Amino acid sequence: MDRIKTLTGEILIDGQKCLTCPEKPCLAACLPQILKEEGGRPVLAIPAQEAARGKCIECLACELDCHQFGKGGLTISLPLPELAG
């Protein structure tokens, strides 16, 4: 599992699932274009420090398209402590 830090959370990529995904809809859905395909998997197209500083706008578009049109290998984790019970 690859982990990419974002401003308030992280992107989790299950590369094994991504290898079986022919379309890679997450890449087209990423409006800031921080993702690219490498070796059949989505990876960062920018330095990790830029993603962590806010270049990833945490819009969830890559995750939504991955789960709707792809294989479900990409998830964004944005902890919201104010919702913890």
N, C-alpha and C positions, 0 to 999 in steps of 0.2 A: 504494500500500500504506500503510495507516494503522498506526502503531505506538503502542501504549499501554504505558507503563512500569508494571511491577509491582514488588513488593518485591525479587525476585531475578531477574527476567527481563522479558519483554514479551509482549503480545498483538499478533499481526499479523493485520490484517483486509484481505482482498482485496475491496474494495468492488464491483468488477465482478462477481465471482462471487455476492456477496450480493444484488445487484440482481435476479438471476435465481432467487433462492431464495424461493418463496412462503411457506414455513412459518416460517422464522427460528427453528429449534429451539434455537439458542444462547441466545436471550433467555429462554426458559422454563427452561433448564437452569442459568442463573446464579443460584445460591441467594442470594448477597449482593445481587442485583439491581443490579449496577453497570452493566449494559448496557441500552440502550433502542433503539428503532428510530427513525431519522430519515432521511428521504429514501430509504427502502427499504434502508438499511444499518444494521448495529449500530454504535452509538457509545456513548461513556461517558455514563452518567446522573449521574455525580458528577464533582467536580473532579479533574483528572488527578493533582494532588498527593495526594489521598486514595487513589487506586488505587496509586500508587507507595509509599505508606506502609503498605500492607497491607490496604486495604479489599477488594482482589481477593485472595482466599485461595488462588489458584493451584491450585484443585481439579481443573482440566482438564475439568470437566463440559461447559462450553460447546464446547470443541474436540471432545470425543467425540461429542456430539449433532450438531454441525455436520457432521462427517465421516460419521456413520452415517445421519442423516436429512436432512441439508441438502446444500449444494453444495460443501462443503469449503473455504470461503473464510476460515475463522478457524483460526489456529494459535497455540499458546502455546509460546514458546521459553524454556526454563529451563536455562541452561548449568550443567552439572555438571562442574567442572574435575577433580574427583576420579576421574571416569570416563575422562578423556582419556588416551590411551595414549601 
